[in-house]
């Protein structure tokens, strides 16, 4: 027989007469069987005897149950394993790193490393004076102080690659005449998009708009196009193509794509400069909300407040309970909202001689999601929209975008960084930055413009700071 001993305590003191169970764990830290059990004595001490197991290991965990309370610890010390609120939170943090199937394993942590982490955890809590009865505070303190150590001991790695532009499957580009306006198309949630002859939206779904997404160039609106001509086409059954129309020396084509996969409409404003000199123009997309509010606030925006600031590149709005929740994603643009009117401006946009520049704006109107749900979804995908956001576009159209979508090129699997930490990549050649929050297992991915040979500095909010050279 082999013995495992230790003691159990809560925030007040020793826990007597508590059941202590020794569990065997799988790669992901999940319990697959019990190897033995014992009860604590009046001083909270226990000795647990088992056959065929004799060493400390991250494959073993001790669990304590007493009166609805629960404590745990990985077995780092077979002779004096402390089980208390600190060991419980430490076990939770390690499990976060290893719990993803196919990611890091409990075998990445040796018994000596478990002892090291426990010592760091106890020193952290002692220095901070954290209340042992406050599990949330313990979690936050240990994540901040030793989350980095937990991730690094798992030996997860960060990968950097040269920038790649997102590339969807090529569209079929099958055109048919539009026989008359208005053209009505429906997105994946069944929202109604009534597209007019100038590419704007009329009423939308149940008074979403009082006219939405008008294109204006240097103060002039994109003109109505004539149905049943080459200037008004339906492409692949779900995209209205209008133009070209001559505006401010540019040849302008509007493409309004209604997604059958996701609940959005995408507006591409294609600006071709046929001349031999650069053209600088002010581009705006104007919307009048059906909610008719008399204030200039929004529900939420990129920086989390309810003001449409120039640095915001998405916003949501819902100020009439009878109307749909609305959202806008406009990389490279600046919002300007006054009462129920919204302009998304691309001021002094340069279209080089002989070149095309594309502006992409996504609009959302939904009764299927609350405005809070819509906001959370847009916030989660705004930095790196999924490939479905670019279906129907060619690689050339995407490359000509004011803000081309960058495929993730800095990434890590489980254990790459600490759980939930904010990761920032800085291209030291251009000083451009991109940030993302890591997942619960320390995995993350982000995109940043970087060429081979550029140096990328990767920092985290809990102190990691490394520089990688892009291969």
C-alpha positions in Angstrom: 0.0 0.0 0.0 1.1 3.5 -0.7 0.0 6.6 1.2 -0.9 10.1 0.2 -1.2 12.6 3.0 -2.0 16.2 3.5 -4.4 18.6 5.1 -7.6 20.4 4.2 -8.5 24.0 5.2 -11.1 26.6 4.2 -10.9 30.4 4.6 -11.4 30.0 8.4 -9.3 27.0 9.3 -9.0 23.2 9.2 -11.9 21.2 7.7 -12.7 18.1 9.8 -14.6 15.0 8.8 -14.4 15.8 5.1 -14.4 13.2 2.4 -11.1 13.3 0.3 -11.1 11.4 -3.0 -8.1 10.7 -5.1 -9.0 10.9 -8.8 -7.1 9.7 -11.9 -7.3 12.2 -14.8 -7.1 12.0 -18.6 -5.0 14.3 -20.8 -7.5 17.1 -20.5 -7.7 17.1 -16.7 -11.0 15.3 -16.6 -11.7 12.6 -14.0 -11.8 9.1 -15.4 -11.8 7.1 -12.1 -11.3 7.2 -8.4 -8.3 5.4 -6.9 -9.2 5.8 -3.2 -10.7 7.9 -0.5 -10.3 8.9 3.2 -11.7 11.3 5.8 -9.9 14.2 7.5 -9.4 14.1 11.2 -10.3 16.9 13.6 -7.2 18.9 12.5 -8.1 18.6 8.8 -5.3 16.1 8.2 -5.7 12.9 6.1 -3.8 9.9 5.0 -5.1 8.0 1.9 -3.8 4.6 1.1 -4.0 3.1 -2.4 -2.5 0.2 -4.4 -0.2 0.6 -7.5 0.1 4.4 -7.3 3.0 5.9 -5.5 4.1 9.2 -7.1 3.0 12.8 -7.4 1.6 13.6 -10.8 -0.7 16.0 -12.7 -2.5 12.9 -13.6 -3.8 12.7 -10.0 -6.1 15.2 -8.3 -7.5 15.3 -4.8 -11.1 16.4 -4.3 -12.7 17.4 -1.0 -16.4 17.5 -0.4 -17.9 18.7 2.9 -21.3 20.3 3.5 -21.7 21.6 -0.1 -18.2 23.0 -0.1 -15.7 21.8 -2.7 -11.9 22.0 -2.7 -9.3 20.4 -5.1 -5.6 20.1 -5.8 -3.3 18.4 -8.2 -1.0 16.0 -6.4 2.4 17.8 -6.4 3.5 16.4 -3.0 2.5 12.9 -1.8 3.5 13.7 1.8 2.1 17.1 2.6 -0.5 18.2 -0.1 -2.4 21.3 1.0 -6.0 21.4 -0.2 -7.7 24.7 0.3 -9.1 27.7 -1.6 -5.7 28.6 -3.2 -5.0 25.0 -4.4 -8.6 24.9 -5.7 -8.3 28.0 -7.9 -4.8 26.9 -9.1 -6.3 23.5 -10.2 -9.0 25.4 -12.1 -6.4 27.6 -13.9 -4.3 24.6 -14.9 -7.4 22.8 -16.1 -8.4 25.7 -18.3 -5.1 25.4 -20.2 -5.4 21.6 -20.6 -9.1 21.0 -21.0 -9.3 21.6 -24.8 -9.2 18.2 -26.6 -6.1 18.0 -28.8 -4.5 20.9 -27.0 -2.0 20.8 -24.1 -2.0 17.8 -21.7 -1.7 17.5 -17.9 1.5 15.6 -18.7 3.0 18.9 -19.6 3.2 19.7 -15.9 5.7 17.7 -13.7 5.2 17.2 -10.0 8.1 19.7 -9.4 6.3 22.3 -11.6 3.1 21.8 -9.6 5.0 22.4 -6.4 6.5 25.5 -8.0 3.2 26.9 -9.1 1.6 26.3 -5.7 4.4 28.2 -4.0 4.0 31.1 -6.5 0.2 31.0 -5.9 0.6 31.2 -2.1 3.1 34.0 -2.3 0.8 35.9 -4.6 -2.2 35.7 -2.3 -0.1 36.5 0.8 1.3 39.6 -0.9 -2.0 40.8 -2.2 -3.9 40.0 1.1 -6.8 38.5 -1.0 -9.8 37.2 1.0 -9.6 33.4 0.9 -13.4 33.3 1.0 -13.7 35.2 -2.2 -13.2 32.7 -5.0 -13.6 35.2 -7.8 -11.0 37.5 -6.3 -8.6 34.6 -5.8 -9.1 33.6 -9.5 -8.4 37.2 -10.7 -5.4 37.6 -8.5 -3.8 34.3 -9.5 -4.6 34.7 -13.1 -2.9 38.1 -13.1 0.2 37.0 -11.1 0.9 33.5 -12.2 -1.3 32.9 -15.3 1.8 33.5 -17.4 3.8 30.9 -15.5 0.9 28.3 -15.9 0.9 28.9 -19.6 4.6 28.9 -20.1 5.0 25.6 -18.2 2.5 24.0 -20.5 5.0 24.7 -23.3 2.4 26.1 -25.7 3.9 28.0 -28.6 3.2 31.2 -30.6 3.4 31.1 -34.4 3.8 34.1 -36.7 3.4 34.1 -40.5 3.5 36.7 -43.3 0.3 38.5 -43.9 -2.3 36.8 -46.0 -5.5 38.4 -47.3 -8.7 36.4 -46.8 -9.6 34.6 -50.0 -13.2 33.2 -50.4 -14.2 30.8 -53.1 -14.6 32.7 -56.4 -18.2 33.8 -57.3 -20.0 32.4 -60.3 -20.7 35.9 -61.5 -23.9 34.9 -63.4 -25.8 38.1 -64.3 -29.5 38.4 -65.1 -31.5 41.6 -65.9 -33.4 43.3 -63.2 -36.8 43.9 -64.7 -38.0 46.4 -62.2 -37.4 48.1 -58.9 -37.7 47.6 -56.0 -35.7 44.4 -55.7 -36.5 42.4 -52.6 -34.0 39.9 -51.1 -33.9 38.1 -47.8 -31.0 37.4 -45.5 -30.4 34.2 -43.5 -32.7 35.4 -40.7 -35.5 36.3 -43.1 -34.9 40.1 -42.9 -36.4 42.0 -45.8 -34.0 44.2 -47.9 -35.9 46.3 -50.4 -33.2 47.6 -52.7 -34.0 50.7 -54.8 -32.7 51.8 -58.1 -29.9 53.8 -56.5 -28.9 50.9 -54.2 -30.3 52.3 -51.0 -32.7 50.4 -48.8 -36.2 51.7 -48.6 -38.0 50.7 -45.4 -36.2 47.5 -44.6 -37.7 45.0 -42.2 -40.7 46.6 -40.4 -39.5 50.2 -40.4 -35.8 49.6 -39.9 -35.0 52.5 -42.1 -36.5 55.6 -43.5 -34.1 55.2 -46.4 -30.8 53.5 -45.7 -27.3 53.3 -47.1 -27.4 56.0 -49.8 -24.1 56.5 -51.5 -22.9 60.1 -51.7 -19.7 61.3 -53.4 -18.6 64.9 -52.9 -22.2 65.6 -51.8 -23.9 64.1 -54.8 -26.0 60.9 -54.6 -25.5 57.9 -56.7 -28.2 58.1 -59.4 -31.0 55.7 -60.1 -30.2 53.1 -62.6 -32.5 51.9 -65.3 -34.0 48.5 -65.0 -33.7 45.9 -67.8 -30.3 47.3 -68.8 -26.7 46.4 -68.3 -26.6 49.0 -65.6 -29.0 47.1 -63.3 -28.1 43.4 -62.9 -28.8 40.6 -60.4 -25.6 38.7 -59.8 -25.7 35.0 -58.6 -29.3 35.5 -57.4 -28.4 37.5 -54.2 -26.4 40.6 -55.2 -27.7 43.7 -57.0 -25.1 45.3 -59.2 -25.7 48.9 -60.3 -23.7 51.2 -62.6 -21.2 52.2 -63.6 -22.1 55.9 -63.0 -19.8 58.8 -63.5 -19.2 60.8 -60.3 -16.4 63.2 -59.5 -14.3 61.8 -62.3 -14.8 58.2 -61.0 -16.6 55.3 -62.6 -18.7 54.0 -59.7 -20.4 50.6 -59.3 -22.6 49.7 -56.3 -22.9 46.0 -55.4 -25.4 45.1 -52.7 -25.0 41.5 -51.5 -27.7 40.0 -49.2 -26.2 37.0 -47.4 -28.1 33.7 -47.4 -25.6 32.4 -44.8 -25.6 35.1 -42.2 -27.9 38.0 -41.3 -26.4 41.0 -43.1 -26.3 43.0 -46.3 -22.9 44.0 -47.7 -22.4 47.2 -49.7 -19.4 47.5 -52.0 -18.8 50.9 -53.5 -16.3 50.3 -56.3 -14.5 53.5 -57.3 -12.5 53.3 -60.5 -10.3 56.1 -61.6 -10.0 56.1 -65.4 -7.7 59.1 -65.5 -4.0 59.6 -65.4 -3.9 61.5 -62.1 -5.0 60.6 -58.6 -8.6 61.6 -57.6 -9.4 62.6 -54.0 -13.0 62.4 -53.1 -15.3 62.5 -50.0 -17.3 59.3 -49.8 -20.3 58.9 -47.5 -23.0 56.4 -46.8 -26.1 58.0 -45.4 -28.9 56.3 -43.4 -32.0 57.6 -41.8 -33.2 55.3 -39.0 -36.8 54.3 -38.8 -36.7 54.7 -35.0 -36.9 58.5 -35.4 -35.0 59.3 -32.2 -34.2 62.8 -31.2 -30.7 62.1 -29.8 -27.3 61.3 -31.2 -26.6 58.3 -29.1 -26.2 54.7 -30.2 -26.7 51.4 -28.2 -23.0 50.5 -28.4 -19.9 51.0 -30.5 -16.3 49.7 -30.9 -15.0 51.2 -27.7 -18.0 50.1 -25.7 -19.7 53.4 -25.2 -22.9 54.8 -26.7 -21.3 57.6 -28.7 -20.3 57.1 -32.4 -16.7 58.3 -32.2 -14.4 58.8 -35.2 -12.3 55.8 -34.0 -15.3 53.4 -34.0 -15.6 51.1 -36.9 -18.9 49.4 -35.8 -22.0 50.4 -33.9 -25.4 49.2 -33.0 -28.7 51.0 -32.5 -32.2 50.2 -31.2 -34.3 53.1 -29.9 -37.8 51.9 -30.9 -39.0 48.6 -29.5 -41.2 48.0 -32.5 -38.3 48.3 -35.0 -35.5 45.8 -35.6 -32.1 46.0 -33.9 -29.6 47.6 -36.3 -25.9 47.4 -36.7 -23.2 48.7 -39.0 -19.6 47.5 -39.6 -17.5 49.9 -41.7 -13.7 49.3 -41.6 -11.8 52.5 -42.5 -14.8 54.8 -42.1 -15.8 57.4 -39.6 -19.3 57.6 -38.2 -21.2 60.9 -37.7 -24.7 60.5 -36.1 -27.2 63.4 -35.5 -30.5 62.4 -34.1 -31.9 59.6 -36.4 -29.4 60.2 -39.2 -26.1 58.4 -39.6 -23.3 59.2 -42.0 -20.3 56.8 -42.5 -17.6 59.0 -44.0 -14.5 58.2 -45.9 -13.1 61.7 -46.1 -10.5 62.7 -48.7 -10.2 59.2 -50.0 -7.5 58.9 -52.7 -8.2 56.7 -55.7 -4.9 56.4 -57.6 -4.7 56.9 -61.3 -5.9 53.9 -63.3 -6.8 52.0 -60.1 -9.9 50.9 -58.2 -10.6 51.4 -54.5 -13.5 49.6 -52.9 -15.4 50.6 -49.8 -17.1 47.8 -47.9 -19.9 48.4 -45.4 -22.0 45.7 -43.7 -25.5 46.5 -42.4 -27.5 44.4 -40.0 -31.2 44.5 -39.2 -32.8 41.8 -37.2 -35.8 40.9 -35.1 -34.3 37.5 -34.4 -31.7 38.8 -32.0 -31.9 41.4 -29.2 -29.7 44.5 -29.7 -27.5 43.1 -26.9 -27.1 39.8 -28.8 -26.5 41.6 -32.0 -23.9 43.8 -30.3 -22.1 40.8 -28.8 -22.0 39.0 -32.2 -20.6 42.0 -34.1 -18.1 42.7 -31.4 -16.9 39.1 -31.6 -16.3 39.1 -35.3 -15.5 42.8 -36.2 -11.7 42.5 -36.1 -11.6 39.5 -38.3 -15.0 38.8 -39.9 -15.6 35.2 -41.0 -15.1 34.3 -44.7 -18.8 34.3 -45.2 -18.6 38.1 -45.0 -16.7 38.1 -48.3 -18.6 35.5 -50.3 -19.5 36.9 -53.7 -16.3 39.0 -53.9 -13.3 38.2 -56.1 -9.7 38.3 -54.7 -9.1 41.4 -56.7 -12.1 43.2 -55.2 -11.0 42.2 -51.7 -7.4 43.3 -52.3 -8.7 46.7 -53.5 -10.6 47.3 -50.2 -10.0 50.4 -48.1 -9.4 47.9 -45.3 -8.6 44.5 -46.7 -9.4 41.6 -44.4 -6.3 40.0 -42.9 -6.3 36.3 -42.3 -4.9 35.4 -38.8 -1.2 35.3 -39.0 -0.2 35.4 -35.3 -1.7 32.5 -33.4 -1.2 30.0 -30.6 -3.0 26.9 -29.5 -3.8 26.0 -25.9 -1.2 27.2 -23.5 0.2 29.8 -25.8 -0.5 32.5 -23.3 -2.4 32.9 -20.0 -6.1 32.3 -20.0 -8.2 35.4 -21.0 -5.1 37.7 -21.2 -5.1 40.4 -23.9 -2.5 39.8 -26.5 -1.1 42.7 -28.5 1.1 42.3 -31.6 3.1 45.3 -32.7 4.9 45.4 -36.1 8.1 47.2 -35.0 8.7 48.2 -38.7 5.4 50.1 -39.0 4.3 50.4 -35.4 0.9 49.0 -36.4 -0.9 47.1 -33.7 -3.6 44.5 -33.4 -5.0 43.0 -30.2 -7.3 40.1 -29.2 -8.3 38.4 -25.9 -7.1 34.9 -25.5 -9.5 32.1 -24.9 -9.9 30.2 -21.6 -7.2 27.7 -22.7 -4.7 30.4 -23.6 -5.3 30.1 -27.4 -5.6 33.1 -29.7 -5.3 34.2 -33.3 -5.1 37.7 -34.7 -4.1 39.4 -38.0 -1.6 42.1 -38.6 0.1 43.5 -41.7 3.6 42.1 -41.7 6.1 41.2 -44.4 8.8 38.5 -44.2 11.7 39.9 -42.1 9.5 42.2 -40.0 9.8 42.0 -36.3 6.6 41.5 -34.3 6.6 42.2 -30.6 4.0 40.1 -28.8 3.0 41.4 -25.4 0.2 40.3 -22.9 -1.5 42.1 -20.1 0.2 39.8 -17.6 3.7 40.6 -18.6 4.8 38.4 -21.5 7.0 40.3 -23.9 8.6 38.5 -26.9 9.8 39.5 -30.3 9.5 37.2 -33.3 10.9 37.7 -36.8 8.3 37.0 -39.5 9.6 34.1 -41.7 
